[in-house]
């Protein structure tokens, strides 16, 4: 009997989790290697996941709509068809089948010495924050050597303090969404992960980013009259007199 795990793949370097959009097979279905068995949705891509081996789908561990981290087992394949058709064997109670072991005596319990205090390793020194005068890397930039040195030191990661004036959260809060009722014949489908992230980022951009347009009004009445009076002269010489020439002259 051989059981093969189907894991949530990492579809990109920065992808940390994925959502099971739809199962293309059900428990008990016979599957061939590289056949698509489920669809997943990540922050950047929607994809079909092929079967890693041929066999029978024995178990589904992650249901549709659930989001799990990469390398999480989402299903189990059974390569032995006969074993997949039979229910799994019951677990054997080892404690009931074996004779009870004799309880240790009180003297044996108390004879074990407590671990010496000297064996406990000392706590690593706290990491120096940037505000304490430690400048990471060259020119204030963190390098690979800085990261490796920090990991080897075993120092705890300090919690970053919120910058004054910074937004409390990127995700919008306190937004009242309108209630939409489906009409007869409408089909309501949940948003994909990419569409939901896009909508969240658009609302967040509206809240935290400045949307400003500057206008400068200039009275071009005299320029327009001058251009109309000289336009034909320039056309006779094979050139077009545009407003850009006056703007360049002013600049």
N, C-alpha and C positions, 0 to 999 in steps of 0.2 A: 504494500500500500504506500503510495507516494502522494503527498499533499503539497501543492504549489501555491504560494501566496501571491495574490495580485495586489500590488502596492500603488499608492498615489504617486505618479511620477513628478519630477521637477521639470516643468516645461521651460524654465529660464533661470538664469543665474540669480535673479532677485525674487523669484517666485518662492514663497514659503508655504502656501496652502492652496488647496483646490476644492471645488464644489462638485459633487456628483449631480450632474444635470439629469441624466436619464440612463436607466439600465436597458440594454438592448437584448438581454437574455434573462431568463429566470432560473431559479434553483431547479436542478435536475436536467437542464438542457445539455446536450452533448456539444462540445465546442472543439474546433480545430485550432491549431496554433496560428497566431496572427489574425484570427477573426476578431472583428471589433465586438467588444462585450459591454462597454459603457461609454458614455459621453461625460466629459468633465469641462468645467469652466474655471478659468483663472483670471488674474488681473489683466492679462495681456492676450490670451488666446483661448479659444474653444476647440477641443480636439476629441477624437475618438481613441480609446485606449484598446490595443489589441491584446489577445490572450497570450500569456508567456509560454503556454504549453497546451497540448491537446489533452482533453479529458472531459469531465462532467463538472458543472458548477455545483459545488457542494454547499456553499454558504455565502451569504451576502452580509457583510459586517457594517457597511455604511449605506444608509438609505438615500433615496433621491432628495436633493435639497440640502443635505448635510455638508458642512465644510470641515475638512480635516487637514492636518499638516502633511507635507510631503513625506514619503517613505512610510505612511500609515497603511496597514493592511486593510483593503476595502472588500476583498472577497477571497475565497479559497477554492482552488480547483483540485479535483480528485482524478488522478491519472488512471487509477484502477477502477474500471467501470463497475465490476462486481462489488468492490468495497464501497463505492459511492451509493449503490442501491440499497445496501444493508445499513441499518441504523448503527450509530457508533456504539462500541462496547461500553458497558457500564463500568464505572470506576470501582476498583477493588478496595475495600476497607482494610488496609494493611494492619491497622491497630487491632481490629477484631480478629484477624486470622492468626496473628502471632501471639504467643504467651506474653502476658504483661510483665514488663521488666520490673525488677525490684527497685523500690524507691531508694534514693541515696540516703545514707544516714546523715544525721544532723552534724556529726563530726566531720563528715566529708564535705558538707556544704560550707561549714565555717572554716575549714582548713584552707580554702582557696584564698590566697592573699589578694587584697585590693590592688589594682594597678597603681604603680608608683606615679607620683605627681611629676617626676622628672621625665617620664616617658611621653607626656603630652607636649607636642611641639609648640613653641612659642608662636603667638599670633604675628602675622606679617606686619611690618610697619605700614601705617596708612599712606596712601598715595597722595602726593602733593598735587593740589589743584592748580589750574592755570592762574587763578587769582592770587595764589600764595607766592608767585614769582617764578614758577617753573614754566618755561616756554617750550612746548613740545616741538621737536623737529627743527628743521632749518627754516629760518624766516617765518616762524609761527606755524608751519605746515607739519602735519603728522606724517611720518614716513613708516615704511614697513619695519624698519629696525626699532622704532619707538613702540610699535604694537607688540612685536615679539618680546621686547624687554619688559613691557608691562605685564604680558601674560606669564612670563617666567617668574616675575616677582611675586605673583599670587595676590596682588593688591586688590581690594574691593573696588568696584566701579562706583564713583560718587554719583549721587542723584543730581542731575542738572537743575540749577535754579531757574525759575521763570524770569525771562528778561522783562524789564519794566516796559509797559506799553505794548507788549506782545499780545496777540489774540489768545484768549483762554483755551480755545480748542478750534481746530480746523474744521471739524464737522459742525454743521449748523445745528443750533439748539433752539428750542422754543418755536420751531416752525410748525404752523398749523396747516396740515394738508387737507385739501377739500375732499369730501366724501363723494365718491362717484359710484352710482348704481348702474349695473349692467342692464341694458335693454334686452328685450326678448330677441334671441338669435345671436347676441354678441358672444364672443369667445374670449375669456379673460385668461391671459397667460402671465406667469410671473416674469419679472425682469431678469435678464441674464446678469451675471456678475459684472461684465464689462459695462453694460448700460447703467447699472446701478452706481458703479464707481464714477462713471462719467457724469451722471446727474449730481452726485454728491460733490464732486470737484467743481462743477459749474456753480452750484449754490455757495460753496466755500469761497470760490474766487470772487463772487459777488459781494460776500461779506467782508473779506479781509484785504482785497485789492482795490486800489483806487481806480475808478473808471471816470476819467476826466478828459474832456476835449476843450482845447483853447481856440478861441476865434479872435481874429483881428479884423476890424472893419476899416476899410480905406475908401475914401471918396475918389473914384476914378472918373469923375465927370469931365474934368479938363483933359485928362489923358485920352479919354475916348474921343473927344472932339478933335484933339490934335492928331490922333491916329486916323480918323476918318478923312481929315483934310490932306494928309500925306500918303495915305495908303495907295492911291493910284500911281503916284510918282514912283514908289518902290516897286510896284508891279511892272511898270514899264521898264525898269532896270533888272527885272527877273528875280526880285526878292519880295518876301512877304513881311510886312510890318505887323508884328504881334505885340501883345501886352508884355511879353517876357523881356523884350528889349528895354522897355521903360523900367521894369523892375530891376533888371541888372544895372542900369544906369543909376538908379537910386541907391542900390546897395554899394 
